[in-house]
Amino acid sequence: MITRRDVLVATAAASITAVAFAVADQAPVMGSAAVDWNSVASKSTDFGAVRSFFTARTATLEQMEVHVTTLDPGKSPHPPHRHPNEELILINRGTLETLSNGEWKRVGPGSVIFNASNQLHGLRNVGTEPAVYHVVNWKSAATPSASPQ
């Protein structure tokens, strides 16, 4: 026979377990940081190379990710796509074309690209030298779910 005490102990154990899983699921919050370029390994890809600086939760974002891509001439990192997170791209070197609002636009050093949530976008190197660009993307509590491709 199950007693009230058994029910109370089982409820308490389930509650403690649920809290433990909720706390364990929370990655630590990233604080201020300075990451030296030379401390980040460059990893070769089919389209050039990538340096991944960090992917972390912050005090105001569920996730912030920063990487730098070196894109070889004539290459694209991936076909045009969409994702729920917003993304900022800062062009350091080279000549790129970006698909923005259904139109391919040419951009060069110092240019900024903003890819809005769930909007189709793409990138390709149309220059004769490797292009280098910084990517910052983030997810917050307001980030919607993915839209159909």
C-alpha positions in Angstrom: 0.0 0.0 0.0 1.3 3.5 -0.9 1.3 5.9 2.0 1.1 9.7 2.1 4.8 9.6 3.1 5.7 7.6 0.0 3.8 10.1 -2.2 5.5 13.1 -0.5 9.0 11.5 -0.9 8.4 10.7 -4.5 7.1 14.2 -5.3 10.1 15.8 -3.5 12.5 13.6 -5.4 10.9 14.3 -8.7 11.0 18.1 -8.0 14.6 18.0 -7.0 15.5 16.0 -10.1 13.6 18.5 -12.3 15.4 21.5 -10.8 18.8 19.7 -11.1 18.2 19.1 -14.8 17.0 22.7 -15.4 20.1 24.1 -13.7 22.4 21.6 -15.5 20.9 22.6 -18.9 22.0 26.3 -18.4 25.4 26.9 -19.8 27.5 29.4 -17.9 27.1 33.0 -18.9 30.0 34.5 -20.8 31.5 37.6 -19.3 33.7 40.2 -21.0 36.4 38.7 -23.1 39.3 39.6 -25.4 40.3 36.9 -27.8 43.6 37.3 -29.6 43.5 36.4 -33.3 46.6 34.2 -33.0 45.0 32.1 -30.2 42.2 30.9 -32.5 43.1 28.0 -34.8 42.2 28.3 -38.5 40.4 25.2 -39.8 40.5 24.5 -43.5 37.1 24.0 -45.3 36.0 23.2 -48.8 35.5 26.9 -49.4 38.5 28.4 -47.6 38.9 28.5 -43.8 37.1 29.3 -40.6 38.3 30.6 -37.2 35.6 30.1 -34.5 36.1 32.5 -31.6 33.3 31.5 -29.3 29.7 30.2 -29.0 28.2 31.1 -25.6 25.3 32.3 -23.6 25.5 35.9 -22.4 23.6 37.9 -19.8 21.1 39.0 -22.5 21.3 36.3 -25.2 20.6 32.6 -25.2 23.5 32.2 -27.7 26.1 34.5 -29.3 28.5 33.0 -31.9 31.4 34.7 -33.5 33.6 33.4 -36.3 35.8 34.7 -39.1 35.6 33.1 -42.6 38.2 33.3 -45.3 36.3 32.6 -48.6 38.3 31.5 -51.7 37.6 33.3 -55.0 34.6 31.9 -56.8 33.4 30.1 -53.7 30.3 30.2 -51.5 30.2 28.8 -47.9 26.8 27.3 -48.6 23.8 27.7 -50.8 21.3 30.5 -50.0 19.4 29.5 -46.9 17.4 31.0 -43.9 17.6 30.5 -40.2 15.7 31.9 -37.2 18.7 33.7 -35.6 19.8 37.1 -36.8 23.3 37.6 -38.2 25.7 40.5 -38.8 28.6 40.1 -41.3 31.5 42.6 -41.4 33.6 42.6 -44.5 37.3 42.9 -43.9 38.8 42.1 -47.2 37.7 41.1 -50.7 34.7 41.5 -52.9 31.5 39.6 -52.1 28.0 39.4 -53.4 25.2 38.9 -50.9 21.7 37.8 -51.5 19.5 40.3 -49.6 15.8 40.9 -50.1 15.8 38.7 -53.2 18.6 40.7 -54.9 22.4 40.0 -55.2 24.3 43.1 -54.1 28.1 43.6 -54.4 30.0 44.7 -51.2 33.6 45.2 -50.3 35.9 46.0 -47.4 34.2 48.0 -44.6 30.7 46.9 -45.7 28.1 45.5 -43.3 25.5 42.9 -44.1 22.5 42.2 -41.8 20.6 39.0 -42.3 17.2 39.2 -40.7 15.4 36.3 -39.0 14.1 33.6 -41.4 14.9 35.6 -44.5 16.6 34.0 -47.5 20.3 35.1 -47.8 23.5 33.9 -49.4 27.1 35.0 -49.9 29.7 34.4 -52.7 33.2 35.6 -53.4 33.1 37.3 -56.8 36.7 38.8 -56.4 40.1 37.5 -57.5 41.5 37.2 -53.9 40.3 35.5 -50.8 37.6 37.4 -48.9 37.7 37.7 -45.1 34.6 38.5 -43.1 33.5 38.4 -39.5 30.2 36.8 -38.6 28.3 37.6 -35.4 25.0 35.7 -34.9 22.7 35.5 -31.9 19.6 33.9 -30.5 17.5 35.5 -27.8 14.2 34.6 -26.1 12.6 36.6 -28.9 14.2 34.5 -31.7 11.3 32.7 -33.6 11.3 29.1 -34.6 12.6 28.2 -38.1 10.3 29.0 -41.0 9.8 26.5 -43.8 12.5 26.5 -46.4 
